Amino acid sequence: MSDLKEGEDFYFERGLMVLTAKYLLKRGYCCRNACRNCPYGFTKKKKEADEKGAGQV
């Protein structure tokens, strides 16, 4: 991905860089990190459920 544009691809919130849904869609895949603006529907609850299920056989 080329140069990121503030306000379009990301913004800062409490000193942290937050990627926009527009950028995440442009990137083309879900990283499964429960990003704040995830356009793929991967939420913090889904991440927690995945982590709990990972230890079970």
Biotite code that builds the C-alpha atoms (Angstrom):
import biotite.structure as struc

atoms = struc.array([
    struc.Atom([0.000, 0.000, 0.000], chain_id="A", res_id=1, res_name="MET", atom_name="CA", element="C"),
    struc.Atom([1.345, 3.407, -0.865], chain_id="A", res_id=2, res_name="SER", atom_name="CA", element="C"),
    struc.Atom([1.319, 6.576, 1.228], chain_id="A", res_id=3, res_name="ASP", atom_name="CA", element="C"),
    struc.Atom([-1.446, 6.812, 3.796], chain_id="A", res_id=4, res_name="LEU", atom_name="CA", element="C"),
    struc.Atom([-3.526, 9.990, 3.946], chain_id="A", res_id=5, res_name="LYS", atom_name="CA", element="C"),
    struc.Atom([-4.592, 11.300, 7.337], chain_id="A", res_id=6, res_name="GLU", atom_name="CA", element="C"),
    struc.Atom([-8.357, 11.700, 7.550], chain_id="A", res_id=7, res_name="GLY", atom_name="CA", element="C"),
    struc.Atom([-8.936, 9.322, 4.654], chain_id="A", res_id=8, res_name="GLU", atom_name="CA", element="C"),
    struc.Atom([-6.951, 6.216, 5.573], chain_id="A", res_id=9, res_name="ASP", atom_name="CA", element="C"),
    struc.Atom([-6.399, 6.860, 9.275], chain_id="A", res_id=10, res_name="PHE", atom_name="CA", element="C"),
    struc.Atom([-6.927, 9.288, 12.130], chain_id="A", res_id=11, res_name="TYR", atom_name="CA", element="C"),
    struc.Atom([-5.467, 9.724, 15.595], chain_id="A", res_id=12, res_name="PHE", atom_name="CA", element="C"),
    struc.Atom([-7.443, 8.960, 18.728], chain_id="A", res_id=13, res_name="GLU", atom_name="CA", element="C"),
    struc.Atom([-5.849, 9.522, 22.144], chain_id="A", res_id=14, res_name="ARG", atom_name="CA", element="C"),
    struc.Atom([-2.417, 9.394, 20.514], chain_id="A", res_id=15, res_name="GLY", atom_name="CA", element="C"),
    struc.Atom([-3.033, 6.146, 18.635], chain_id="A", res_id=16, res_name="LEU", atom_name="CA", element="C"),
    struc.Atom([-3.401, 5.753, 14.883], chain_id="A", res_id=17, res_name="MET", atom_name="CA", element="C"),
    struc.Atom([-6.770, 4.215, 13.924], chain_id="A", res_id=18, res_name="VAL", atom_name="CA", element="C"),
    struc.Atom([-7.273, 2.825, 10.410], chain_id="A", res_id=19, res_name="LEU", atom_name="CA", element="C"),
    struc.Atom([-10.509, 3.742, 8.629], chain_id="A", res_id=20, res_name="THR", atom_name="CA", element="C"),
    struc.Atom([-12.942, 1.224, 7.171], chain_id="A", res_id=21, res_name="ALA", atom_name="CA", element="C"),
    struc.Atom([-12.177, 2.688, 3.744], chain_id="A", res_id=22, res_name="LYS", atom_name="CA", element="C"),
    struc.Atom([-8.481, 1.844, 4.144], chain_id="A", res_id=23, res_name="TYR", atom_name="CA", element="C"),
    struc.Atom([-9.190, -1.617, 5.557], chain_id="A", res_id=24, res_name="LEU", atom_name="CA", element="C"),
    struc.Atom([-11.435, -2.425, 2.583], chain_id="A", res_id=25, res_name="LEU", atom_name="CA", element="C"),
    struc.Atom([-8.780, -1.107, 0.196], chain_id="A", res_id=26, res_name="LYS", atom_name="CA", element="C"),
    struc.Atom([-6.232, -3.381, 1.915], chain_id="A", res_id=27, res_name="ARG", atom_name="CA", element="C"),
    struc.Atom([-8.414, -6.310, 0.886], chain_id="A", res_id=28, res_name="GLY", atom_name="CA", element="C"),
    struc.Atom([-8.390, -8.708, 3.845], chain_id="A", res_id=29, res_name="TYR", atom_name="CA", element="C"),
    struc.Atom([-9.284, -9.006, 7.522], chain_id="A", res_id=30, res_name="CYS", atom_name="CA", element="C"),
    struc.Atom([-6.353, -9.272, 9.939], chain_id="A", res_id=31, res_name="CYS", atom_name="CA", element="C"),
    struc.Atom([-8.672, -10.658, 12.679], chain_id="A", res_id=32, res_name="ARG", atom_name="CA", element="C"),
    struc.Atom([-7.381, -8.156, 15.252], chain_id="A", res_id=33, res_name="ASN", atom_name="CA", element="C"),
    struc.Atom([-10.841, -6.654, 15.894], chain_id="A", res_id=34, res_name="ALA", atom_name="CA", element="C"),
    struc.Atom([-9.928, -3.258, 14.434], chain_id="A", res_id=35, res_name="CYS", atom_name="CA", element="C"),
    struc.Atom([-12.212, -0.446, 15.608], chain_id="A", res_id=36, res_name="ARG", atom_name="CA", element="C"),
    struc.Atom([-13.527, 0.193, 12.069], chain_id="A", res_id=37, res_name="ASN", atom_name="CA", element="C"),
    struc.Atom([-13.435, -3.373, 10.713], chain_id="A", res_id=38, res_name="CYS", atom_name="CA", element="C"),
    struc.Atom([-15.616, -3.527, 7.577], chain_id="A", res_id=39, res_name="PRO", atom_name="CA", element="C"),
    struc.Atom([-15.453, -7.343, 7.618], chain_id="A", res_id=40, res_name="TYR", atom_name="CA", element="C"),
    struc.Atom([-17.523, -7.714, 10.797], chain_id="A", res_id=41, res_name="GLY", atom_name="CA", element="C"),
    struc.Atom([-14.737, -9.104, 12.974], chain_id="A", res_id=42, res_name="PHE", atom_name="CA", element="C"),
    struc.Atom([-15.476, -7.734, 16.443], chain_id="A", res_id=43, res_name="THR", atom_name="CA", element="C"),
    struc.Atom([-13.808, -7.869, 19.835], chain_id="A", res_id=44, res_name="LYS", atom_name="CA", element="C"),
    struc.Atom([-16.481, -10.390, 20.952], chain_id="A", res_id=45, res_name="LYS", atom_name="CA", element="C"),
    struc.Atom([-15.656, -12.683, 18.022], chain_id="A", res_id=46, res_name="LYS", atom_name="CA", element="C"),
    struc.Atom([-11.952, -12.399, 18.793], chain_id="A", res_id=47, res_name="LYS", atom_name="CA", element="C"),
    struc.Atom([-12.556, -13.316, 22.459], chain_id="A", res_id=48, res_name="GLU", atom_name="CA", element="C"),
    struc.Atom([-14.721, -16.282, 21.423], chain_id="A", res_id=49, res_name="ALA", atom_name="CA", element="C"),
    struc.Atom([-12.018, -17.478, 19.016], chain_id="A", res_id=50, res_name="ASP", atom_name="CA", element="C"),
    struc.Atom([-9.367, -17.207, 21.742], chain_id="A", res_id=51, res_name="GLU", atom_name="CA", element="C"),
    struc.Atom([-11.494, -19.158, 24.254], chain_id="A", res_id=52, res_name="LYS", atom_name="CA", element="C"),
    struc.Atom([-12.225, -21.852, 21.671], chain_id="A", res_id=53, res_name="GLY", atom_name="CA", element="C"),
    struc.Atom([-8.568, -22.193, 20.651], chain_id="A", res_id=54, res_name="ALA", atom_name="CA", element="C"),
    struc.Atom([-7.675, -23.966, 23.893], chain_id="A", res_id=55, res_name="GLY", atom_name="CA", element="C"),
    struc.Atom([-10.443, -26.546, 23.511], chain_id="A", res_id=56, res_name="GLN", atom_name="CA", element="C"),
    struc.Atom([-10.110, -29.794, 21.593], chain_id="A", res_id=57, res_name="VAL", atom_name="CA", element="C"),
])
